[in-house]
Amino acid sequence: MWIKSRNKIIHKNVCNNNLLMNLHMRKKIILGILLIGLIFFGIYLYNLGERPDREYPSFPLHPEKKAATVHDSIPLQDVVLAGNNWDGVITIFDPNTFKIIKKVSAMPDREERFEEIYSGLKRSLASGFIREYIGEGNDQLVDDMFTSNDGRYIYASRPSFADVVAIDVNSGEIFWRTSVEGLRADHSAISPDGKIFLVSASTARKVHAIDVSTGEIIGSFESGDQPHENIYSEDGKKIYHASIGKVFFASPNLDFLKGDRWFQIVDANTYEVIRRVDMKQKLEEAGFDWIDRAIRPMAITKDEKFAYLQISLFHGFFEYDIENDKITRKLDLPIPKTNKSLSLGGHLLNSGHHGISLSGDDKTICVAGTMDGYIAIVDRETFKYSTIKLSDDPKEAKPYWATSSKDGKKAYISISGLDKISVLDYATGKVVAEVPVGNHPQRVRNGQLRLK
C-alpha cells in the first residue's frame, strides 16, 4: 500500500511538472509570436513612414512673369482645369478645341513639404497611411482647384500636404499657403463671388473658409467624420455639404467604426448648420434599405429643389427632395457580369459610383460609373439611361468625377485609370473628345485665366 501511494504521489508530481513545463512552453511560444508580430509591425510602420523614392514632373519657375506683371489688357480666357492627383500636376485645356494650353505644378515647394512630413513621426505615418490606403500607393498631391476672379491664380487643395495654396499661374510660384487643421485636405468649393475658398479638413471634422485675397482662415463649420463634398448654392447664401466617414472600412458589421456621416445645409455667411440629415434614416423612411448612409458626390438642381446623391457602395443614385426633406426615387444602374461577385471590400474607398453632374438645363444627369467602367447618361424625368463602356475590364478605367461645362452643354469626366478626360455631349449622349492630361486625374473645374 505504501509503495502504491508513493507511486501515485510521484506520478502526480511528474504530471504537475509536465503541466508546468507545458505552460511555460506555451507562454514562451505566445511571447515569441507576439515579439515576432511586434517586429513585423515595427518594420511595417518604418516602411510606411519612409519617403518613397520617386520622381515627379518639374516645370521651370518664371519670377519675371509673376502676377503683378500681368496687365489687365491680357484678356481672360475660358479654361478647364484637371487635377492629376498622383503626380501633382494641373493640366489646363481649352473648352472649345480641347487642346492642352499649359501644365502647372501644384507643388513647386515639394522638397520643402516632403522634408516637413518626413522629419516627424506623426506626419510621416499619416502621410504613409494616406498614400497606401487612400492613394492606392501614391501620395495625393492635388485634389481640388479653382481659378481666381482676376485669372492670375489657381487655388488648390493638396491632401498629403494638408494645405491649400494659391499658385501664380504664370510664374509657377506659390503666392500664399495655408495649412488646414488635422492631417489631410480634401474636396473644395469657391463662392460665386470668388472671394471664399472652402476646403474639407478630413481628419479635423470641419470645413475651413479661406479668404482668397490673404489665405487667412476666416471661418469654419463642423462636419461629421471625414468631411467631403462642398457645393455653394447659386446665390451663394447656402453651402451643401456631406461627410463620408472612414471609407477604409467596408463591412456593414464595422459600420459603427465609420463614424458620423451627414448631409448638411450651412449658412454661407455665419457658417451655422441650418439642417443636418442622417440619410440612412431618410432612405428607410422611403422604403429603400441600404447598407450605408454616406453621400459621395452629389448634383443639385439650379432651383435647389432636388439633389441627386451617390451613396457609398451603391451603383446608381438617389433623388432627394430638399424642400420636403425626403428621398423620392432611386436608380439602380447596371453592374457588369464580371463585377457581380465584387465584394464590398473590393470597392475603391467604398465607392460604387463617384462622380455626378447635371446638364445646364437640369434635364440630363451624367454619372461616372467608377467601379463599373462606364459613363451613364440619364434622363432626369424618366430615369431612362444609356451607358458608354470605357474599358473591357470594368475596374481599369475608373471614371472618378463629372463636371458640366460652363455652358452646360457638355460634361467632363475624369477617367482616372486611363489618365484622360472624356468630353460628353449631353444632347447626343456621345463622347466627342478625349484629353490626355496626366497621372490619375480626379477633380475637373471650369475657370478663367490670364495667360502671359
KOLVO-370310 format. One line per 8 residues: for each residue y, x, z of C-alpha. Coordinates in Angstrom, 3 decimals. Example, Ala and Ser with C-alpha at 12.3 -4.5 7.8 and 13.67 -1.06 7.14 Angstrom:
BEGIN
-4.500,12.300,7.800 ~ -1.060,13.670,7.140
//
This chain:
BEGIN
0.000,0.000,0.000 ~ 2.355,2.777,0.928 ~ 1.687,4.560,-2.379 ~ 2.292,1.364,-4.387 ~ 5.529,0.686,-2.530 ~ 6.660,4.257,-3.122 ~ 5.850,3.995,-6.838 ~ 7.873,0.777,-7.060
10.851,2.484,-5.453 ~ 10.536,5.454,-7.779 ~ 10.235,3.104,-10.802 ~ 13.276,1.133,-9.647 ~ 15.301,4.312,-9.189 ~ 14.275,5.542,-12.633 ~ 15.302,2.189,-14.171 ~ 18.632,2.299,-12.359
19.198,5.870,-13.513 ~ 18.329,4.892,-17.084 ~ 20.665,1.909,-16.839 ~ 23.492,4.114,-15.578 ~ 22.803,6.637,-18.338 ~ 22.875,3.847,-20.925 ~ 26.131,2.506,-19.501 ~ 27.667,5.977,-19.563
26.421,6.477,-23.117 ~ 27.874,3.130,-24.218 ~ 31.190,3.992,-22.621 ~ 31.230,7.324,-24.445 ~ 30.413,5.614,-27.753 ~ 33.108,2.974,-27.224 ~ 35.655,5.609,-26.218 ~ 34.632,7.720,-29.199
35.073,4.789,-31.575 ~ 38.458,3.970,-30.025 ~ 39.522,7.602,-30.311 ~ 38.444,7.784,-33.949 ~ 40.236,4.476,-34.575 ~ 43.410,5.805,-32.962 ~ 43.201,8.977,-35.032 ~ 42.853,6.987,-38.268
45.636,4.625,-37.168 ~ 47.846,7.610,-36.439 ~ 47.082,9.066,-39.877 ~ 47.855,5.664,-41.423 ~ 51.197,5.439,-39.603 ~ 52.022,9.014,-40.537 ~ 51.346,8.325,-44.211 ~ 53.195,5.014,-44.027
56.284,6.758,-42.682 ~ 56.207,9.577,-45.228 ~ 58.632,9.549,-48.150 ~ 56.746,9.095,-51.440 ~ 57.053,11.902,-53.959 ~ 58.675,10.002,-56.781 ~ 61.465,10.446,-59.313 ~ 63.949,7.721,-60.232
66.205,7.267,-63.274 ~ 69.505,9.102,-62.902 ~ 72.839,8.346,-64.526 ~ 75.893,10.613,-64.531 ~ 78.886,9.596,-62.437 ~ 82.306,9.337,-64.093 ~ 85.027,9.525,-61.411 ~ 87.664,9.619,-64.138
86.684,6.057,-65.075 ~ 86.999,4.560,-61.598 ~ 88.287,1.004,-61.212 ~ 91.953,1.995,-60.781 ~ 91.955,3.406,-64.314 ~ 90.522,0.262,-65.901 ~ 93.529,-1.669,-67.202 ~ 93.656,-5.464,-67.330
94.163,-5.193,-71.076 ~ 90.461,-4.440,-71.339 ~ 89.021,-7.940,-71.776 ~ 86.403,-9.482,-69.515 ~ 83.077,-9.572,-71.298 ~ 80.278,-12.070,-70.601 ~ 77.157,-10.234,-69.483 ~ 73.746,-10.791,-67.930
72.553,-8.564,-65.089 ~ 68.882,-7.813,-64.434 ~ 67.950,-6.018,-61.231 ~ 64.946,-3.717,-61.662 ~ 63.739,-3.604,-58.099 ~ 61.289,-0.723,-58.272 ~ 63.489,1.849,-59.985 ~ 66.876,0.821,-58.562
68.498,0.209,-61.953 ~ 70.717,-2.687,-63.037 ~ 70.397,-3.462,-66.737 ~ 73.407,-5.156,-68.361 ~ 72.861,-7.037,-71.608 ~ 74.819,-9.265,-73.972 ~ 74.055,-13.017,-73.605 ~ 74.622,-13.634,-77.324
72.931,-10.712,-79.063 ~ 70.588,-9.871,-76.136 ~ 71.260,-6.190,-76.776 ~ 71.451,-3.846,-73.805 ~ 75.049,-2.799,-73.166 ~ 74.584,-0.423,-70.283 ~ 72.368,0.619,-67.373 ~ 73.774,1.389,-63.940
72.069,2.981,-60.962 ~ 72.121,0.736,-57.913 ~ 71.542,3.785,-55.730 ~ 73.701,6.759,-56.693 ~ 73.522,7.604,-52.977 ~ 69.710,7.507,-52.837 ~ 69.212,11.001,-51.401 ~ 71.541,10.237,-48.511
69.864,6.875,-47.900 ~ 66.323,8.245,-48.061 ~ 67.305,11.066,-45.709 ~ 68.703,8.459,-43.321 ~ 65.496,6.406,-43.488 ~ 63.005,9.232,-43.066 ~ 64.854,11.019,-40.279 ~ 63.891,8.320,-37.759
60.510,6.838,-36.815 ~ 61.541,3.167,-36.715 ~ 63.312,3.141,-40.071 ~ 60.646,5.210,-41.805 ~ 57.832,2.915,-40.614 ~ 59.849,-0.193,-41.534 ~ 60.580,1.227,-44.959 ~ 56.911,2.099,-45.414
55.891,-1.425,-44.439 ~ 58.372,-2.905,-46.942 ~ 57.080,-0.534,-49.609 ~ 53.362,-1.175,-49.074 ~ 53.249,-4.850,-48.105 ~ 56.244,-6.369,-49.886 ~ 56.962,-3.947,-52.725 ~ 53.318,-3.501,-53.767
53.526,0.233,-53.121 ~ 57.140,0.564,-54.266 ~ 60.428,0.855,-52.419 ~ 62.643,-2.192,-53.020 ~ 65.869,-0.772,-54.335 ~ 67.890,-3.631,-55.820 ~ 67.258,-7.284,-55.141 ~ 70.276,-9.417,-55.995
73.598,-8.722,-57.665 ~ 76.819,-10.400,-58.808 ~ 79.943,-9.247,-60.631 ~ 83.429,-9.173,-59.130 ~ 86.193,-11.512,-60.310 ~ 88.089,-8.645,-61.902 ~ 84.973,-7.346,-63.681 ~ 85.210,-3.861,-62.186
82.380,-4.014,-59.635 ~ 78.816,-5.175,-59.153 ~ 77.846,-6.265,-55.645 ~ 74.165,-5.621,-54.936 ~ 71.752,-6.085,-52.055 ~ 69.254,-3.264,-51.514 ~ 66.195,-4.302,-49.447 ~ 64.731,-0.926,-48.457
68.189,0.446,-47.616 ~ 69.070,-2.681,-45.583 ~ 72.542,-2.876,-47.067 ~ 74.940,-4.293,-49.646 ~ 77.040,-2.086,-51.919 ~ 79.952,-2.531,-54.291 ~ 79.260,-0.370,-57.342 ~ 82.103,0.654,-59.640
80.546,-0.352,-62.962 ~ 82.474,2.228,-64.991 ~ 82.365,5.270,-62.731 ~ 78.944,4.505,-61.263 ~ 80.236,5.315,-57.765 ~ 79.929,3.218,-54.616 ~ 83.230,1.635,-53.592 ~ 82.004,0.260,-50.252
78.719,-0.016,-48.408 ~ 77.810,-2.475,-45.629 ~ 74.643,-2.322,-43.559 ~ 73.029,-5.616,-42.605 ~ 71.554,-6.355,-39.213 ~ 67.860,-5.636,-38.978 ~ 65.769,-3.673,-41.423 ~ 65.981,-5.411,-44.799
68.498,-7.116,-47.120 ~ 67.297,-9.825,-49.497 ~ 68.479,-12.779,-51.617 ~ 72.204,-13.264,-52.039 ~ 74.861,-15.606,-53.409 ~ 78.530,-15.364,-54.266 ~ 81.067,-18.079,-53.517 ~ 82.515,-19.971,-56.516
85.883,-18.309,-55.917 ~ 84.171,-14.902,-55.923 ~ 85.527,-13.884,-52.511 ~ 82.433,-14.065,-50.281 ~ 79.064,-12.400,-50.830 ~ 76.209,-13.930,-48.824 ~ 73.160,-11.847,-48.036 ~ 69.994,-12.705,-46.137
69.252,-10.181,-43.381 ~ 65.489,-10.630,-43.467 ~ 64.456,-9.360,-40.061 ~ 67.578,-10.485,-38.173 ~ 67.086,-14.254,-38.703 ~ 70.587,-14.629,-40.090 ~ 72.717,-14.607,-43.224 ~ 75.849,-12.458,-43.399
79.077,-13.432,-45.161 ~ 80.824,-10.354,-46.576 ~ 84.448,-10.172,-47.728 ~ 84.084,-8.521,-51.144 ~ 87.562,-7.009,-51.023 ~ 86.707,-4.864,-47.987 ~ 82.938,-5.013,-47.496 ~ 83.518,-6.372,-43.986
81.121,-8.922,-42.471 ~ 83.395,-11.831,-41.570 ~ 80.827,-14.413,-40.521 ~ 77.155,-15.316,-40.339 ~ 74.821,-18.208,-39.655 ~ 71.426,-18.467,-38.006 ~ 68.277,-18.904,-40.026 ~ 64.548,-19.023,-39.394
62.076,-16.182,-39.852 ~ 62.746,-14.143,-42.986 ~ 65.896,-15.831,-44.392 ~ 65.583,-16.013,-48.155 ~ 67.325,-18.222,-50.738 ~ 71.092,-18.939,-50.727 ~ 72.917,-21.292,-53.106 ~ 76.567,-22.386,-52.953
77.492,-25.959,-53.814 ~ 79.581,-26.434,-56.960 ~ 82.741,-26.944,-54.904 ~ 81.974,-24.026,-52.601 ~ 82.049,-26.165,-49.454 ~ 78.340,-26.001,-48.610 ~ 75.539,-23.461,-48.666 ~ 71.925,-24.440,-49.302
69.584,-22.018,-47.595 ~ 65.890,-21.566,-46.844 ~ 63.801,-19.192,-44.739 ~ 60.249,-18.316,-45.774 ~ 58.565,-16.889,-42.677 ~ 56.237,-13.906,-42.583 ~ 54.691,-14.043,-46.044 ~ 52.118,-11.321,-45.389
50.009,-13.981,-43.599 ~ 48.348,-16.496,-45.924 ~ 45.612,-18.265,-43.962 ~ 46.520,-21.711,-42.548 ~ 44.770,-20.572,-39.364 ~ 47.518,-17.981,-38.922 ~ 50.355,-20.367,-39.714 ~ 51.668,-20.071,-36.162
52.357,-16.370,-36.804 ~ 54.610,-17.044,-39.773 ~ 57.471,-18.287,-37.623 ~ 60.214,-20.830,-38.297 ~ 60.653,-21.926,-41.925 ~ 63.595,-24.220,-42.505 ~ 65.710,-25.748,-45.224 ~ 69.344,-25.696,-44.119
72.668,-27.055,-45.297 ~ 75.521,-24.965,-43.942 ~ 79.295,-25.460,-43.823 ~ 80.639,-22.648,-46.029 ~ 83.906,-22.423,-44.081 ~ 82.707,-22.462,-40.483 ~ 79.103,-21.294,-41.089 ~ 77.848,-24.073,-38.856
74.444,-25.549,-39.721 ~ 75.011,-29.150,-40.848 ~ 71.352,-30.029,-41.380 ~ 68.096,-28.252,-40.585 ~ 64.866,-29.606,-42.044 ~ 61.210,-28.783,-41.435 ~ 60.000,-29.553,-44.946 ~ 56.354,-29.925,-43.896
57.382,-32.974,-41.899 ~ 59.099,-34.414,-44.988 ~ 56.031,-33.676,-47.108 ~ 53.790,-35.504,-44.644 ~ 56.158,-38.458,-44.449 ~ 55.960,-38.732,-48.241 ~ 52.159,-38.584,-48.189 ~ 51.966,-35.068,-49.618
49.802,-32.994,-47.319 ~ 50.317,-29.302,-47.953 ~ 49.346,-26.168,-46.028 ~ 52.793,-24.575,-45.848 ~ 56.413,-25.551,-45.307 ~ 58.334,-22.552,-46.635 ~ 60.717,-23.133,-49.532 ~ 60.810,-20.332,-52.059
63.332,-20.539,-54.925 ~ 64.978,-23.918,-55.427 ~ 67.200,-25.573,-58.023 ~ 69.853,-28.156,-57.151 ~ 71.424,-30.718,-59.475 ~ 75.139,-30.481,-60.106 ~ 75.801,-33.740,-58.242 ~ 73.819,-32.288,-55.317
71.667,-35.389,-55.012 ~ 68.335,-33.702,-55.712 ~ 66.730,-30.328,-55.102 ~ 63.581,-29.020,-56.757 ~ 61.631,-26.934,-54.292 ~ 58.900,-24.384,-54.799 ~ 56.782,-24.292,-51.645 ~ 54.663,-21.332,-50.539
51.198,-21.198,-52.144 ~ 51.868,-24.328,-54.251 ~ 51.507,-24.193,-58.036 ~ 54.271,-26.577,-59.042 ~ 57.235,-28.044,-57.178 ~ 58.511,-30.980,-55.133 ~ 61.556,-33.178,-55.662 ~ 63.711,-33.580,-52.565
66.304,-36.360,-52.300 ~ 69.127,-34.568,-50.486 ~ 71.199,-37.697,-49.801 ~ 68.310,-39.621,-48.231 ~ 66.573,-36.591,-46.730 ~ 63.125,-37.266,-48.173 ~ 60.586,-35.911,-50.635 ~ 60.302,-38.268,-53.603
57.954,-36.666,-56.147 ~ 55.700,-33.695,-56.744 ~ 54.460,-31.971,-59.868 ~ 51.175,-30.078,-59.922 ~ 51.342,-27.520,-62.700 ~ 48.146,-26.186,-64.298 ~ 46.101,-23.385,-62.791 ~ 44.278,-21.246,-65.417
40.485,-21.196,-65.237 ~ 40.474,-17.541,-64.217 ~ 42.682,-18.457,-61.242 ~ 40.576,-21.371,-59.967 ~ 38.908,-19.083,-57.426 ~ 42.155,-17.357,-56.425 ~ 42.196,-17.082,-52.638 ~ 45.254,-17.834,-50.539
45.403,-14.153,-49.632 ~ 45.324,-13.294,-53.336 ~ 48.730,-14.892,-53.835 ~ 51.640,-12.490,-54.084 ~ 53.544,-12.814,-50.797 ~ 52.486,-16.480,-50.520 ~ 53.986,-17.259,-53.937 ~ 52.223,-19.707,-56.194
55.292,-20.074,-58.392 ~ 58.501,-18.139,-57.706 ~ 61.457,-18.996,-59.941 ~ 63.018,-22.302,-60.977 ~ 66.193,-23.331,-62.808 ~ 67.878,-26.417,-64.249 ~ 69.486,-26.696,-67.673 ~ 73.239,-27.238,-67.796
72.787,-30.978,-68.320 ~ 70.222,-31.200,-65.482 ~ 67.665,-32.693,-67.869 ~ 65.184,-29.824,-68.103 ~ 63.528,-27.671,-65.475 ~ 62.308,-24.152,-66.187 ~ 59.560,-22.788,-63.921 ~ 58.346,-19.210,-63.527
54.589,-19.656,-63.025 ~ 54.230,-16.424,-61.093 ~ 50.514,-16.313,-60.289 ~ 49.549,-18.263,-63.411 ~ 51.204,-16.093,-66.057 ~ 53.270,-18.713,-67.849 ~ 56.685,-20.323,-68.212 ~ 56.698,-24.105,-67.741
59.305,-26.390,-69.342 ~ 59.532,-29.741,-67.547 ~ 61.369,-32.944,-68.456 ~ 63.165,-33.808,-65.242 ~ 62.997,-37.573,-65.730 ~ 59.331,-37.933,-66.718 ~ 57.856,-34.681,-65.335 ~ 56.097,-34.161,-68.662
55.703,-30.463,-69.277 ~ 54.581,-27.738,-71.648 ~ 53.746,-24.120,-70.898 ~ 54.206,-20.790,-72.627 ~ 51.425,-18.295,-71.956 ~ 52.685,-14.789,-71.214 ~ 49.528,-12.730,-70.782 ~ 45.751,-13.075,-71.134
45.300,-12.124,-67.502 ~ 47.404,-14.705,-65.610 ~ 48.284,-12.178,-62.923 ~ 49.517,-9.493,-65.324 ~ 52.848,-10.964,-66.497 ~ 54.075,-12.101,-63.080 ~ 57.198,-14.124,-64.041 ~ 59.325,-13.878,-60.907
62.702,-15.538,-61.378 ~ 64.564,-18.030,-63.575 ~ 68.323,-18.356,-64.081 ~ 70.161,-20.584,-66.546 ~ 72.668,-19.052,-68.915 ~ 76.391,-19.544,-68.389 ~ 76.478,-22.375,-70.952 ~ 73.311,-23.933,-69.521
71.514,-23.925,-72.870 ~ 69.065,-21.128,-72.132 ~ 67.049,-19.763,-69.241 ~ 66.471,-16.112,-68.408 ~ 63.043,-15.488,-66.872 ~ 62.193,-12.102,-65.381 ~ 58.670,-11.112,-66.433 ~ 58.300,-8.543,-63.683
54.815,-7.353,-64.561 ~ 55.812,-6.618,-68.163 ~ 59.276,-5.187,-67.406 ~ 61.223,-7.612,-69.568 ~ 63.431,-10.704,-69.551 ~ 62.326,-13.665,-71.650 ~ 65.088,-15.894,-73.014 ~ 64.066,-19.553,-73.252
65.928,-22.133,-75.328 ~ 65.956,-25.406,-73.357 ~ 66.339,-27.589,-76.459 ~ 63.312,-26.246,-78.318 ~ 61.258,-25.119,-75.340 ~ 60.649,-21.788,-77.056 ~ 61.259,-18.149,-76.171 ~ 63.970,-16.958,-78.572
64.359,-13.371,-77.384 ~ 62.863,-10.733,-75.107 ~ 64.867,-7.945,-73.487 ~ 63.083,-4.809,-72.193 ~ 65.006,-3.972,-69.043 ~ 63.243,-1.701,-66.527 ~ 60.678,-1.370,-63.776 ~ 59.879,-4.746,-62.199
62.902,-6.956,-62.946 ~ 63.457,-9.686,-60.391 ~ 66.838,-11.348,-59.973 ~ 68.839,-12.196,-63.116 ~ 72.507,-13.245,-62.876 ~ 75.379,-14.163,-65.195 ~ 78.680,-12.367,-64.869 ~ 81.730,-10.831,-66.493
82.679,-7.156,-66.640 ~ 85.471,-4.947,-67.962 ~ 83.650,-2.036,-69.535 ~ 85.661,1.060,-70.378
//
